[in-house]
Structures are given as structure tokens and as C-alpha cells.
Amino acid sequence: MKATGTDGIEAVTRRARELIPPDGVVTDPARLRTYECDGLAHYRVVPALVVMPEDADQLAGVVRACAEHRVPYVARGSGTGLSGGALPHAEGVLVVTSKMRSITDVRPADQRAVVQPGVINLDVTRAAAPHGYYYAPDPSSQQICSIGGNVAENSGGAHCLKYGFTTNHVLGADFVTADGEVVRLGGDAPDSPGYDLLGAVVGSEGTLGIVTSATLRLVRLPEEVRTILVGFESTDHAGAAVSAIIAAGIVPAAIEMMDALAIEAAEEAVHCNYPEGAGAVLVIELDGAAVEVAAEYDEVDRLCRENGSFEQRVATDPAERALIWKGRKSAFAAVGRISPDYIVQDGVIPRTALPEVLAAIAELSRTSGVRVANVFHAGDGNLHPLVLFDEEHEGQAEAAEEVSGAILDLCIEHGGSITGEHGVGMDKAKYMPRMYDADDLDTMQLVRCAFDPDGISNPGKVFPTPRLCGEVPGRHKGAHPLQDAGVAEVF
Ligand SMILES: Cc1cc2nc3c(=O)[nH]c(=O)nc-3n(C[C@H](O)[C@H](O)[C@H](O)COP(=O)(O)OP(=O)(O)OC[C@H]3O[C@@H](n4cnc5c(N)ncnc54)[C@H](O)[C@@H]3O)c2cc1C
């Protein structure tokens, strides 16, 4: 194994130039700067080299060179990630998949599509729709984010309540390991025998290797879709309606909630015409066979009224449906209209804890003086508190950061998690020890080491302290307890 350093990156650059056409190898400092951050812009690192391979062979060749010279690399799809997962390494290579955007195959007969990693999420649905199918996981960023990024983050979206997250829709993947080998994980069939290595890769945030092709499950377009906008006096009432709907055995395609501050921002930005004076709105979508949707609608309508709704509107045409969703899907960006700076937080709680956690967030906001707008996937308890501040005012950024961390503590206290869909990345690595003890983290690190013994694939992400595999040891100076027990081996 050769040493890392400028010699290493120069050798990888030379190899990349042999493999990839000239416009796919970027060394110009001004162009490199374009890639210095992802959607979490307050972390910025300029990479030493950017490559844009056109196929899996080119990509694998670059990774092989990285492995040979021990140069770290980071995969990047569209760079919309909100946890700093695609933040480059200053002495490493950023492998951008934006030239790998082919939809290789759409097979309606077995409900599959095979796509390259740079393919934009919504383009899968566009390709499948003429055949009567769509791709269900729908992050709000679906017009720009890539399938590779979705797989790496196990992305969710409004419709994941009924249809499941990305992991439920990826059946197979071509995958470049950290030593540059191309392997196939999973397959076309719903399940493969042996360890679920594909399951380990989905949600691994680029720390195990790079996906170069994904076989996706397509879902039949429903016969009917009914989108309902419901206004409530408060989030308590809206939360009670959500619980009542789920308790009645109805699983809507989506139930999204926005509070008054989020509604105000969305109104200013996209004039979505949400019910005036609402303390909270629910966007509820029912889909399926027409008779089933009609029956569910009657029940949902009744349960919302019983729980204090004061206005209910059903979209009567696609334009009205699009406007209802526009308000919800633009909420993150819209908050920029009412606050110069904000943190998009992402945490999960059991749905039943919603009223208690929302009250605690309101109390945090009141005592700290930091405004918090709430937008969330209410059906599956995935919160997105938007913590507002103005960097120009001394102390506000720190106060917002504190409130943001305290919200994650609330999620953990209530049996939830520090991220529902945006990932850990760089941003939340420091929160991992709040959820897991050192042995848990070391066990995860053993999995990582099995895929990437030299720790060159997206190093510094997800885990707070590098451990094992020759990395700087943390609290454990000796062998890991799993090693002592003969259960695991460090390579
Ligand atoms: C306005 C807005 C709304 C959003 N809404 C949602 C939402 O509703 N739900 C949701 O889940 N997320 C949401 N996100 C977050 C983000 O869009 C998703 O995490 C998305 O999956 C990232 O895709 P990307 O192509 O931009 O990935 P990037 O940001 O480029 O990368 C994300 C991570 O994936 C890794 N990666 C990228 N490509 C590969 C690959 N081929 N192989 C292995 N690893 C790879 C990177 O190293 C990084 O760790 C939102 C973001 C924005 C800006």
C-alpha cells in the first residue's frame, strides 16, 4: 500500500485522465470550489480532485487508484443532502455521478427499472408512467436528487408512510467496493439468500462503497388519488386527527402536517391558499381502488371533524392537487422568506408521542426565544423542525444550534431517533453517542471495516470517532469485546 499525500492524489489524477474524457476530470481551483458543499452549506471543503465518470468501469478504475494510493474518496449525486454526507475531503477525490444518468431498462411486466446512480428520482416515474407505473419514494427534492443519493441515504418522502422508504424499493445494486471491484448485491427477485449486504449498503451514506446501478421496484399507478387539505386550530387537534385515522386502520398514502409558522412561510413563498387562520394543516392523500378511496374518504372526513377541523377541501383537479402539494414541498425553502437563516432539523418519534414532543418544542422555543416552524411527515412521526435565526445578530446562531440539539434529545428521550431520512453525514456524527454506546458504535465500525478496511470511502462521516481497522483508537485501547468473544475479527 502506497502512502497518501500529494503524490497519491497526483497518481490518481494521472490515472483518472487515462480513464475519463477530459471534461470529466476537474483540477481547476475555481471549478473545484463549485463542489465544496452539499445542501448543508455551512460546512465547506474544497476537494483535491473531482471526477465525473461516464460508466461503472471508469468509476471503478478511479476507486482502484484511490485504494492503491490510499487516497480518500467521497461519492456525490446531486449534492442536495442535508447532513453534509457529500462534503468533500480536502486531500481526496469527489466522485460525481452526474454523467451516469441512463435509465437502462424499464420492465413493466415485472415492475422493475434499472437505472444508473445519477438518474434523477422524478425521471424514474416519468419513464415508468407511460406504462402505468411510478417510483414511490418521493423526497421533496425529487426533481433534483439522484437515485444513488437516495439509496445512500435510504431517503423517504411524503408517500413512504404507505409504500415504505427507499430500502423497500431497491432490489439489487451494482456496487464498487473500496478496493475498486464491481460486485452485484441483491438481484431482481424480492429476496436473496445469505446476509443482506444490500440492506447494509442502503442507508450507509457512501461509507461502504459506491452504487453504480440500482434495480428498483415500480408501483402500479392507483386508479384514484384524493388529496385533502384540512385546517385545524392547533397542532394538538391535527395530531389527534392523525392518531384517530391510523387507529381506524386507514393507511393514507400520505399525511403531512404544517404548523402556523410553516404555513405563513409557504403562503408568502408560493401563495398556496391554505385555510386562513389555521394553527395547523394536514395534507392527507388517499389512493387505491376508487371504491376503497371513497369509503376511506368518508371515514377520514368524519374523524377530522370529530377532532376539531374547521375547513376541509378536496382537490378537484390536478392543478389544485399540485398547489396543495406545492405549499408542503416548498416549505423548507419558503422559510427563507420569514427568516434569513434556519436549520432544517430531522428527527423521528413514535407517532403517539407527537402531542407531547410538539408541546416540548414549543416550550423550548418560548424559553429560548428561538422561533421554530414545524413541517413533518405526521403519519410516521418524522419531524422537520425548522429552527430560525439571524446570523447577523450575535449569539442567535449558537442559540439555534442549541435548540436544534435539544430537539434531538427530545426525540431520543421519546424512543425516537436523531434522523428520519436526511442521514447522519458530517452534521450529526457528534449526536451518535447520544443514541448509541461505545460498543454499539464499535460494532457498526466492524461492519464498515469489513467493506472498507482502509477507511477511504467517505471517511469522517456518520461515526463520531474513527475506531478499529488501524484508525486512531478511541476509548477502547485493546481488543473490541466482540473480538474477545471470538465473534468478530479485525482485518
Ligand atoms: C429542499 C430539499 C428537500 C428535501 N426533502 C427530502 C425528503 O423529503 N426526504 C429525504 O429523505 N430527503 C430530503 N432531502 C435531502 C436529500 O435530497 C436526500 O438525502 C437525497 O437522497 C440526496 O440525494 P443527492 O443525489 O443529492 O445526494 P448527495 O447529497 O450528492 O449525497 C448524499 C449522500 O449519498 C452518498 N452518495 C451519493 N451518491 C452515491 C452513490 N452512487 N453510491 C454511494 N453513495 C452515494 C454521498 O456520499 C452522501 O453521503 C431534501 C433536500 C432538500 C434540499
The ligand as a Gaussian input file, in Angstrom:
#p B3LYP/6-31G(d) Opt

LIG

0 1
 C      -35.385000      21.119000      -0.467000
 C      -34.959000      19.747000      -0.023000
 C      -35.926000      18.832000       0.341000
 C      -35.557000      17.560000       0.766000
 N      -36.527000      16.659000       1.098000
 C      -36.192000      15.410000       1.452000
 C      -37.198000      14.449000       1.775000
 O      -38.392000      14.706000       1.719000
 N      -36.795000      13.202000       2.133000
 C      -35.465000      12.869000       2.184000
 O      -35.162000      11.723000       2.505000
 N      -34.502000      13.753000       1.894000
 C      -34.820000      15.015000       1.524000
 N      -33.838000      15.918000       1.222000
 C      -32.418000      15.522000       1.362000
 C      -31.753000      14.989000       0.059000
 O      -32.397000      15.488000      -1.099000
 C      -31.739000      13.470000       0.048000
 O      -30.912000      12.996000       1.096000
 C      -31.240000      12.855000      -1.277000
 O      -31.357000      11.463000      -1.247000
 C      -29.799000      13.214000      -1.597000
 O      -29.554000      12.866000      -2.947000
 P      -28.343000      13.514000      -3.738000
 O      -28.291000      12.906000      -5.078000
 O      -28.451000      14.982000      -3.713000
 O      -27.141000      13.001000      -2.849000
 P      -25.827000      13.778000      -2.352000
 O      -26.187000      14.934000      -1.490000
 O      -24.959000      14.057000      -3.512000
 O      -25.163000      12.636000      -1.449000
 C      -25.822000      12.185000      -0.293000
 C      -25.032000      11.022000       0.313000
 O      -25.073000       9.929000      -0.571000
 C      -23.757000       9.497000      -0.923000
 N      -23.853000       9.051000      -2.315000
 C      -24.278000       9.763000      -3.380000
 N      -24.287000       9.002000      -4.477000
 C      -23.862000       7.774000      -4.100000
 C      -23.658000       6.548000      -4.783000
 N      -23.875000       6.415000      -6.084000
 N      -23.208000       5.487000      -4.078000
 C      -22.958000       5.582000      -2.744000
 N      -23.125000       6.725000      -2.052000
 C      -23.584000       7.805000      -2.723000
 C      -22.891000      10.701000      -0.669000
 O      -21.548000      10.320000      -0.396000
 C      -23.562000      11.320000       0.537000
 O      -23.149000      10.668000       1.711000
 C      -34.181000      17.211000       0.818000
 C      -33.212000      18.137000       0.419000
 C      -33.586000      19.387000       0.016000
 C      -32.512000      20.356000      -0.398000

